[in-house]
């Protein structure tokens, strides 16, 4: 594996030169997004992922399901994120030794060993400033010397002996609207994808069950391994012994039969004049089907055509930036107040002499609605068994824009 | 300092360096001050000194820096001696870093690496399992051939370790040793075989991985573990799941017959279309021979289904490919939803999943049609994702959705991503050829694109239009003229070449334009691309042949230019054309046919998906992604014509159940089926491997019901042609309810002379006897179903020659738990019967004496499943013995198993909840049951001749579990011995009551008396009446009540 310039070998050592094939492919691709994830070289296969501006490349010698490798590399990146707070080149550079120790525990001879963050954290403690000071004085280490209990039990995701003074269980129901809206404002495609993220800080071995008012809404669900599939199949109840800390409980898709409410609309008029070096740009955003909640955190991102040199705009609200190199226009709108709809108007400067752009750019919109799950999903109750104390429970709903695109 | 370092080098670890090391660490703080030393040489010297130091912190720091060097790909091998000395360090972090170093460089420094071996050997005996495991991990990672025997020994020992974690590491070590020394294969296979038997979910994934790497062809090792693996699958860690599922997919393709039937294929019309004759024939064969899915095949399909919900994309994909390759086509549909879900994840996952969907969508459009819109392209998608989505959209296009799709494509064509726009144009071309209704619309749309400002778009359109026109050689003069005009502006070589070719092909349709085009291109010949030059030559040749008057000189000019071209292909072509078209004395016979050669009808190109032939690779594999065979790819074999022996998967532990599988299966068809359906469902969902035997029996009954009813219909046809042979007579006195149930299946009812039945549930004397003369019986039908099902089992059955003459045949020795008790008492003489005629019912009992059961079916029923019983499992069955606890009681034997690893203490029957009148004699409390132990106890229950459930609690020291027993009707009966006369008399006395009878048609070969007998005694505890006629069989039984 090589991280830009870092490498770790399992099995016998593969020469670094194999990476040249990858760099070659990287050069050939127009942008990083288009570097093929699977590259074949004369003796090896390179499978890579691109995340947080880093490439994680693994060298494969024999047949293996590519998703197996891709999923594992993502887990590695997740683990780095978890340990160092960010998955960046600097973080990896600063923590090379921990990275090595982690990789050593995560993979043995090409087969993943421990990928659960709970187990890893027992084996290798995440770096903190305090601990590194203590360690340098006492000479003690970050590495645990006993086998994590989870590794052997049939609930590997939870460690034994968890203790909290305040026992809390929080659930965030986050729904994202993926949509494509066409020129005329009608919906080409829309669906709701949701996740329930949990933050569980409960002592002992709590056994939770979470039920919904309307579980039938959930069309397709993927579960954290802790969830008992059979309970869900028979009763539509999520029953589980949770991991400790933050984790994603389920992700789901709302059945496509339901019509998706689109909370915002965009009025747009973008035009480029023939044989002239300027164009007009005018967009207005308004609320629509927002269930009486405020829409906030609105951002509009537009990838302008290459011929655009600069933009001269006036927003009625928020601020905008235009990067003349990447040609990306970002308008940070903020909240919508129905009395005065936010708009962004102005002139577009084009490269003189170049033909006018064929197509108007698509608008990518981000927004957020607090206290609302747009699908109408509602948690009914959360029960805890197996422990005596009374936990503090909370559920939060948020709706966001996912891949929300308006064609103009 | 430098002189010192030289000395150190020579001594390689002398004592004096230790002092120096201490000095060095005391003077220089270990935090990166070493950056001052610029040369690597000196730097390493410091590291060496630090490693020699007494302080762990210094050593640790040195090791950290060394690891940093390794990570950057710098060579740190010269530090080997200094590092390896620390292998026995007490500090676990230092130790681990030394391990990292050792594994990296041992191959290069073999001799020195040997120094560390003894440390690992010691660690392998450590009481801490983590240390044992990591010692094995590192030892096996040291790629030094000389230690192979040591590794072998270590692996052998570790594979028998008590800790599953260590065993898991042993499984990993197997692969490492194998890659180091393939000679060890045989020994390693032995260890794999042993580890495959391991019941720990921790080990399962790793050992299957080792199996796949070392001996993927030894499929025989899997047989015995197949069911266990299927059942463990849900609990194995996700990475193991992927490996096991892939392996089981291959296994299933070698062991089961194809579940893809004629009816299923109708769905994928595409496939039908391209099927070879051979395949068609194969299908026809299949239709004749009704398909019954092997229960093990079903087990795999069912147990993998929940994993579609996994958060791990690799697991979902693995299940999807399993369903694709081995599930019936009608069931594979469920995977599409999960695959579409994966499209939300990262770019790389999308890429792989889309590729697989593309392959699937070619063959089975219907699967993904409902998700059409999920494949719509966003402007923010990466180009490769866009193109894959486009590919899928094209595959899904049909008459119904094409107009929506074309509208969508219009947006794509205008995309700023020109590569994508070009791909869209190709797509439109493909849609135009595949869906004839829209081909004109598409063509018009493409023509409009010719006036697009972007050259790439125009060029691509030209190329596609060329292909379309070639496919429809109609009059498209206008389009050709338009394209000829384009030649002035367009510069993309492919497009220019396409236009020239098109004009050349159609030169007779555009007689005025073609020569002019040639004139223009002749002018620009020298500056054209090679591709275009070749087409100019072609155009010239074609015009020379059709219109030599106008173009002779021009063509010759071009040929002259071509003769001196820099590219030898063009020179070659020029020479060839000149010889062919310009007549001279040397030109051979060919030139006469020049026109035919050049202006021949050319077959239209087929616009095909690049994913067309990918399905011969197993989906989800690297080979599928690359579309070439990757190293180590294991072919997915074709379905076998005939399934290999399914009994190889039986596991010895449940020998008893195995022996009686036929009985269990036969029973399914019979009246009691209904009563047990609930408990069977429980069994189905269970994960227990111990009762998989009985499970498979019950399953087959449920799943294949449909198939076999078809089968029996076929049999009826046969027997219809030979009605004589199908004659038989069977008389049964049995409970009406039971009869009725079996007849539900048969749907044929017919009254006959002497049978009666009273309303179902009541506990009065319900004796019905149905006498269907000269007709086949229901039993025989179900028999016929069974026979087709498993030949092998049938032969076993036939080895028990149960004829009417041996009605007393003692079959009890088949049954390990029951022992024969009573011997038959001779029936009373007919003369006596007359005297007794006036007696009441109780007197009748003296006439009819109880006999031993003819047959004891081994079918056991689940009383308490091990999952619900916290490890305590209980099964019960009816031994068909007179109950020792009371006359009216039915004896029930209960087998208790302890599947936990602890003793279960004080097992007893707790509270009873019995319906009115029911009584139960419980077994004596069992003090304790050892782990994996099993004990059989007997109970007596008086069911009051009803099929009501006896509920009671089975208690252990800590828990109580509610269980219940519901008897099948047949078990409430008691066989008696009587003569044929007595039987007829009894039968006569019962006439006038309700009766039901039916006609059953059976194949003659199923009509052997032994077969029918076997069938009947399976269902009910009855005896056989000796009969004077060969083709008449009578069965009788009396219930307890009657006694």
Interface residues (C-beta under 8 A of the other chain):
Chain A: X5 X6 X7 X8 X9 X10 X11 X12 X13 X16 X30 X33 X34 X36 X37 X38 X40 X45 X48 X49 X50 X51 X60 X61 X62 X63 X64 X65 X66 X67 X68 X70 X71 X72 X74 X96 X97 X99 X100 X101 X104 X108 X109 X110 X111 X112 X115 X136 X139 X141 X142 X143 X144 X145 X146 X147 X151 X152 X154 X156 X180 X182 X188 X189 X191 X193 X219 X220 X221 X222 X223 X224 X225 X229 X230 X233 X248 X251 X253 X256 X303 X305 X306 X355 X357 X358 X359 X361 X362 X364 X403 X405 X407
Chain B: X55 X56 X57 X60 X64 X67 X68 X70 X71 X72 X73 X91 X92 X93 X94 X96 X97 X99 X100 X103 X104 X107 X128 X129 X130 X131 X133 X137 X140 X141 X143 X163 X164 X165 X169 X172 X175 X176 X179 X201 X202 X205 X206 X209 X234 X235 X237 X238 X239 X242 X243 X246 X306 X309 X310 X311 X312 X313 X314 X316 X317 X318 X337 X338 X340 X341 X344 X346 X347 X348 X349 X351 X352 X353 X370 X373 X374 X376 X378 X379 X380 X382 X383 X384 X408 X411 X414 X415 X416 X452 X453 X454 X620 X621 X622 X623 X625 X626 X628 X630 X631 X632 X633 X634 X685
